[in-house]
C-alpha cells in the first residue's frame, strides 16, 4: 500500500474514533442490592433515554457485591441495602466516601404464597412465627450476611420469636432468592422487603414488622474510587425528583430532599 493510502486509512480510523457516536458510547457499571432491580432498571432506562449513557448492572446481596468490589471487580457505583456493607467497602478503601448518600428507606414484611390460607398476621411482642409456620419453611436472606436476613433476625429477636423459629428458616443467597422460594410455594412464609412483595404477583403480604423492631433500613449509594468521570452526573440523577418519583412508585422511601 502506498504511503498516501496508509495515511488516508489512518485518517479514517481517527475520524471514526472521534465521531459523536463513539464519544457518546459510555457505560456505567452499577453493583446494586437485589431488591433494587425493578426500580433501578426503570431509573437507568430513563437516564439512558436522557443522556445516551448505557448501563451494566449486577444485582446480588450487598455482602457479595461489597466483597467483589474489594477483590477488584470493575464497578462505578455501589448501592447497598444496609449501611454495614457500605461501611465495610469504605473501610476497604474501595468507595469514594464523599460521594456517599443515604438515599432510601424500606420496610420488612411477612409474606406467604398468594393462595395461602395465612392472612392478616399481627406482628408484635410475643409473635409466634414458629407456630404460624407449622411444618413449613420460612425463607429470608442469609441472616449472617444478607441485609434483609439481618433485619429479619434482629426483628424476631426483639419480638422474642427467633429462637423457636430459627430451625425452620431456609437461608437464601439474596432477598430476591427468598422471594422466589415463597412465590414458588417452596417456602410457606418469607421475610422480605415490602418493595419485593410489591413486584411479585405470586406472593401476598400477611404482616408488617414494626419499624422499632429492627435497625432502620437504609440504602446508601456511592461512587467507587475507580468510577468513571460521568458517574457523578448519574449519582446526581439518583437524587433528583425524577428518580424520587420512580423509587416511591416501587415503595421505597426517599430519605433526602430531591434535587430538581
Secondary structure in CASP SS format (residue, H / E / C, confidence):
PFRMAT SS
TARGET T0000
AUTHOR 0000-0000-0000
METHOD secondary structure of the structure
MODEL  1
X C 1.00
X C 1.00
X H 1.00
X H 1.00
X H 1.00
X H 1.00
X H 1.00
X H 1.00
X H 1.00
X H 1.00
X H 1.00
X H 1.00
X H 1.00
X H 1.00
X H 1.00
X H 1.00
X H 1.00
X H 1.00
X C 1.00
X H 1.00
X H 1.00
X H 1.00
X H 1.00
X C 1.00
X C 1.00
X C 1.00
X E 1.00
X E 1.00
X E 1.00
X E 1.00
X E 1.00
X E 1.00
X E 1.00
X H 1.00
X H 1.00
X H 1.00
X H 1.00
X H 1.00
X H 1.00
X H 1.00
X H 1.00
X H 1.00
X H 1.00
X H 1.00
X H 1.00
X H 1.00
X H 1.00
X H 1.00
X H 1.00
X H 1.00
X H 1.00
X C 1.00
X C 1.00
X E 1.00
X E 1.00
X E 1.00
X E 1.00
X E 1.00
X E 1.00
X E 1.00
X C 1.00
X H 1.00
X H 1.00
X H 1.00
X H 1.00
X H 1.00
X H 1.00
X H 1.00
X H 1.00
X H 1.00
X C 1.00
X C 1.00
X C 1.00
X C 1.00
X C 1.00
X C 1.00
X E 1.00
X E 1.00
X E 1.00
X C 1.00
X C 1.00
X C 1.00
X H 1.00
X H 1.00
X H 1.00
X H 1.00
X H 1.00
X H 1.00
X H 1.00
X H 1.00
X H 1.00
X C 1.00
X C 1.00
X C 1.00
X E 1.00
X C 1.00
X H 1.00
X H 1.00
X H 1.00
X C 1.00
X E 1.00
X E 1.00
X E 1.00
X E 1.00
X E 1.00
X C 1.00
X C 1.00
X E 1.00
X E 1.00
X E 1.00
X E 1.00
X E 1.00
X E 1.00
X C 1.00
X C 1.00
X C 1.00
X C 1.00
X C 1.00
X C 1.00
X C 1.00
X C 1.00
X C 1.00
X C 1.00
X C 1.00
X C 1.00
X C 1.00
X C 1.00
X C 1.00
X H 1.00
X H 1.00
X H 1.00
X H 1.00
X H 1.00
X C 1.00
X C 1.00
X C 1.00
X C 1.00
X E 1.00
X E 1.00
X E 1.00
X E 1.00
X C 1.00
X C 1.00
X C 1.00
X C 1.00
X C 1.00
X H 1.00
X H 1.00
X H 1.00
X H 1.00
X H 1.00
X H 1.00
X H 1.00
X H 1.00
X H 1.00
X H 1.00
X H 1.00
X H 1.00
X H 1.00
X C 1.00
X C 1.00
X H 1.00
X H 1.00
X H 1.00
X H 1.00
X H 1.00
X H 1.00
X H 1.00
X E 1.00
X E 1.00
X E 1.00
X E 1.00
X C 1.00
X C 1.00
X H 1.00
X H 1.00
X H 1.00
X H 1.00
X H 1.00
X H 1.00
X H 1.00
X H 1.00
X H 1.00
X C 1.00
X C 1.00
X C 1.00
X C 1.00
X C 1.00
X E 1.00
X E 1.00
X E 1.00
X E 1.00
X E 1.00
X H 1.00
X H 1.00
X H 1.00
X H 1.00
X H 1.00
X H 1.00
X C 1.00
X C 1.00
X C 1.00
X E 1.00
X E 1.00
X E 1.00
X E 1.00
X E 1.00
X E 1.00
X C 1.00
X C 1.00
X H 1.00
X H 1.00
X H 1.00
X C 1.00
X C 1.00
X C 1.00
X C 1.00
X E 1.00
X E 1.00
X E 1.00
X E 1.00
X E 1.00
X E 1.00
X E 1.00
X C 1.00
X C 1.00
X C 1.00
X C 1.00
X C 1.00
X C 1.00
X H 1.00
X H 1.00
X H 1.00
X H 1.00
X H 1.00
X H 1.00
X H 1.00
X H 1.00
X C 1.00
X E 1.00
X H 1.00
X H 1.00
X H 1.00
X H 1.00
X H 1.00
X H 1.00
X H 1.00
X H 1.00
X H 1.00
X C 1.00
X C 1.00
X C 1.00
X E 1.00
X E 1.00
X C 1.00
X C 1.00
X C 1.00
X C 1.00
X E 1.00
X C 1.00
END
